[in-house]
Amino acid sequence: MISTTLPMPEADAVARPAVDPVTQEIIRNALRAAARRITRRMIRSANSFIVKEMEDCSASILDADGQLLAEEAGPPIQLNTVGICLKTILEHYFPKEAWQPGDVVLTNDTFAGSGSVAATHGNDYLVFHPVFFEGELVAFTGLMVHHLDIGAMHMGTRGWGTEIFQEGVRIPPLKLVEQGRLDEKVMAIILTNTRTPEVHENDVLSQLSSVQVAAEDVLALYRKYGRATMQACLDDLLDYSERRTREQIALIPDGTYSHAEPVLDDGACGGPYWLRLKVVKSGSNLLFDFTGTDPQIKGPINSPLATTLAAIYYAMRCITAAEIPSNEGCKRPIRVEAPAGTLVNARSPAAVMQRMVVCHSIVDLIMGALAEAVPERVMGDSCGCLYNYSMAIDPRSNRRVMFGEVVPGGIGATVGADGINVMACHVTNCRIPPIEAIETESPVRYLRRELREDSGGAGRNRGGVGQVLTYRILGDDPHLHHTSQKSVSLPQGTSGGLPGDGGRWVINEGTPEERRLAYAIGEIEQLRQGDTVTHYTPGGGGYGAPKERDPERVRADVEAGLVSVETAAAIYGVRIDPVSYAIVGLDR
Amino acid sequence: MTGDSTAGPRPPVAIGVDTGGTHTDLVLFDRDRLVTLKVPSTPDDLTRGIAAGIGEILGQTGVTADAVERFVYATTYVTNLIVEGQSSRIGLITTHGFRDVLEIGRASRKPHIYDIHWRPAPPLVPRKLRRTVRERIAPDGEVLEPLDEAETRAALAALAAEGCEAIAVTFLHAYANPAHERRVAELAQEVCPEVEVSISSDVVREFREFERTSTTVANAFIKRSLQSHLGTLRRELDRGGVSAPAYVMRGNGGVSTFASAAGVPVALAHSGPMGGIIGGTTLAKACGLSDIITLDMGGTSADISLVSGGTPVLTGKSHIGPYPLLIPMLDLVTIGAGGGSIAWLERGEKLRVGPRSAGSVPGPACYGQGGEAATVTDCNLIAGRLNPGYFLAGARRLDTDRARTVLWERIAEPLGLTLEAAALGVIAISEAQMADAMRLVSVDRGIDPRDFTLVAFGAAGPLHAIALAEALSMRRVLIPPAPGNLSATGLILADIRHDLVRTIVSDLAGAERDRLVSVLGELLHDAEAALAAERVAADRRVLLYSADLRYQGQNYELNLPITPDLLAEDRTATLAERFHEQHRIAYGYHLASRPIQIVNLRVTALGVMPPIVWPRQPPSGGAAAPSEHRHVLLPDGTAREVPIDRFVTMRSGQRLGGPALIEYPGSTLFVPPEWSVEFDDMLNARAERGTF
């Protein structure tokens, strides 16, 4: 196996012009504001529910070398890959001198360039717009957007692909807009290969337009402060984030920390497969070594290196200090060894649509590895990657439509507090769409969305509880796309906390035709009109021993219906009267 | 709207009162007099301070209490109730299966994505007080499952037994058919008549169940407290002999009677800043200006709003604390940049300003009340732009030495900056934050701010206004004659206003045009009824129509003014053209062949106030004779002896060139070099780039 190491330069010590703290703060704020403007426009004009209600899009401002300068909080997996992809484009497709004012380069190809450090998966289109100042390329604005349908085997690229060629039309990096002119021919190819051309046309145009507007904002800063001052401020900004990240890393005891996490833990597709990690901490540097991780599989869960890096950067931002300004500097102390052709560094023609299964596990893997060294900086495992989408023919339009969501579940507990109930997990951070919006647009009726009792891992701090989500499909010829994790190997607690409950899927629950799906994840499930789908999402892992939990907090959980009387007695050692909810005894 | 309105009714003698956390601003208008007053607020019971202020302003002007014909009130009371989390214990009833809609929300960690210790704000209703009942309505309003009345009675009784003073009710798709929610309200009358009930279809008739629930719950949360507050205020007014009709400012920039406002108290959530937008807009109109950006900067925050064509923009989405609200409000951006904003060093090395504020207690270091943080006000004082002896017209003495000591110790020395550079730096960062917010309301919406006039007020607005105009390449700035009281002035100028909306998703070019016309007819009927309930005379009634349009498939709409005839078959193409154009301006592209949907029809029902006669004086002209000079730091870092003028000595037609300072009783205008100011006949300071 070939080992891939991304060298991260150390901070150089070359003298440069003094940085005025006032100008720097103004520039930092302005760049963030520019990134925010990109996503605002995109969301407000979008057509697909994935963007307009779930806000699955992320903007970044990057320097001419693809280094991250500022970002707008979207799904972290996207934020951290926008720059990675740009670097590949600069290296393999459009070097700096190939860009012209008014160009917009687009790609969605996971395997563009060499390796898998480009787009994250086919539905995520990345676009980049150059910023020229006095004839020189100085920066880029970048925007990644999840598009609804790009012509894969199943709508929305759902289902169980085994190679990238089943995952929709691949667009190598190309100038979709050249010096301000849209390439109508390429656009025609793109729009011909989607089930939803109207949605796609609107959303691609909106994406191209949004990224151009912010370029004006960045240019205005260069006009005001000049090249030298901008450069000095930005260099210093990145150095500052690096310095602060290194200070935080230095607080972790030196050593080697190992951990392993299974994916497809219930045996789906021949699983479980293992992710293995060795974290080597030395001084202010961290090495993440995935040697020993299982090879990529014939299924869509393989992670390109781009998203593996993004998951690592995300976990590191969580473990260091969230208030450190997010930019390239945060990444410099980190080195990654990810053998090519494995689950964490996929090679063509691997299918990657559901790479988030691996990416979420990488976060739990890192937290688990470092739990021994810095228990106060990590958290219990969380619900992981959960998708719940159905596709059916809408009798009103006689067209196939897709509906559903990236499902929130229980989040792991931390040293200071219970885990969050029903929340977007780690590297995804999509909002759930309103039921009233889904039901208006799609042939479905929701029956239940509620917190799930006893699903949060017990602990001094309880893991967040998952949810129960049930809907009835009213459309014809329905297919269910189901992705859930941790149904057998449960979300682990930390520092003595217990695991959260796992996930499961039930069709037609409570009827004679009730059946439980064999695996939490897998191939498209053919259903019948009128069937119900019930999804029990996992809860988060607990933190600390359950019997250390304040009995009053146990009592309040029972009264709120988050913990059963039985669990309170058996696991927490707190006996509670089921009618008055008074504590009647302690067994500790 | 100028002073020569001889026709039409005389505007009423009116008192406007705007209460904030520290000060209560009053304005009295009497024929051709506009008198302002600032008194301390009495946070334990705001009505005491208001009553005292009214007594004082009546005494000052010699107007008798019974001569007052109109009383208008704006308040941050509602916002404070929710942000401080102190109000009634409430219950929530939702559709069976959806007990947790309020807690799950949209399940997003934005913007705290990297902070594993962040937790969402606890819902205003804890889980044990959230109940469900069987019922179900479809998106088109069809009843799929009837309301289970036995279960409903049981839920109401249980919540009442738990001690709930108010109950919110939100059923799925109740915006399309409110029958079930209304029935719950009826049953509550039988089961627990002592409990206040808020139903979502009364509070906000729009889709998105979480946001609608959040709004309804907030409404229930404050209903009783607000009713009691307005009741107390009414009694205080009566006791002081003011028997005039009393109105309160709502978030939509219009006023309504106490009785009408108390029905939907959450509509008062953004009452505070609206007076400023209305005051700025009306004043600008009187000056012949219709395209303005208003900046209202006080101690803790700055409110920025864009007014194009003389009409403030209405929006439907906002927040109160961490909780989303769907209520009509005038669009504004609020940022935590005020005079009290604290300058601090992140890790001892990176200079940041705000969003924390020193408030009024302990306040900026220069207040000498124990404040240990350097604030924007301290920096303005050090820069010589504030007069330590004439702050609030001398009501508070400022301690310059204290400000210098704190700024030196906290900021300048650790950064290796001179005191002067640190002071100017803090001011510059604060101004850059406001400039970013001004771009958000203009450039971000496809509007070029360069041809707009910045109307700046609030105690701190005029200090920074011209620098902000420069930052956005705006050429004109207008400072009203009483910048500290424009918000209160706006209250007595505000019309009675009701915003009515019906969601009716329909193709613009489609066959449902008859339905559109009939829905518009219903809206008209309701609008007339609302105005009649407020006793608005027929000749003061104005109805404005608009439609929310979008391309098929979008979820956010653009609002376009319409006339009813545009819904006629042969006119929809005109409306479509306008929409394409608006979309291109807002988002940079349009889709000429894409179907356009009408989503909402809106009618704004106004009870228009007779225009007031702005006090004017004949021009006397000439250059100002400065009362003194002071050493002032200019934006380029140099210092100069700058002439200081008192506003009270200014006359119509007088001109000044920058650099200059003009000291108002409650504010200070800083005119940097390259700008000049002329006072018009209403004593507005009209600043323009360039010298005379």
Interface residues (C-beta under 8 A of the other chain):
Chain A: D20 P21 V22 Q24 E25 I26 N29 A30 A33 R37 R40 R41 I43 R44 S45 A46 N47 S48 F49 K52 E53 E55 A73 G74 P76 E198 V199 E201 N202 L205 S206 L208 S209 S210 Q212 V213 D217 Y240 R244 Y314 R317 C318 A322 E323 S326 V378 M379 P408 T414 G416 A417 I420 N421 V422 M423 A424 N429 C430 R431 I432 P434 I435 E436 A437 E439 T440 R445 Y446 L447 R448 R449 E450 L451 Q467 T470 E559 A560 G561 L562
Chain B: G97 F98 R99 D100 V101 E103 I104 R106 A107 S108 R109 K110 P111 H112 I113 Y114 D115 I116 H117 W118 R119 P120 P126 R127 K128 R136 A138 P139 L144 L172 H173 Y175 F207 R208 E209 F210 E211 E346 R347 E349 K350 L351 R352 V353 L415 L417 A421 L424 G425 V426 A428 I429 A432 Q433 D436 R439 L440 V443 D444 V505 Y551 Q552 G553 Q554 N555 Y556 H583 A586 Y587 G588 Y589 L591 R594
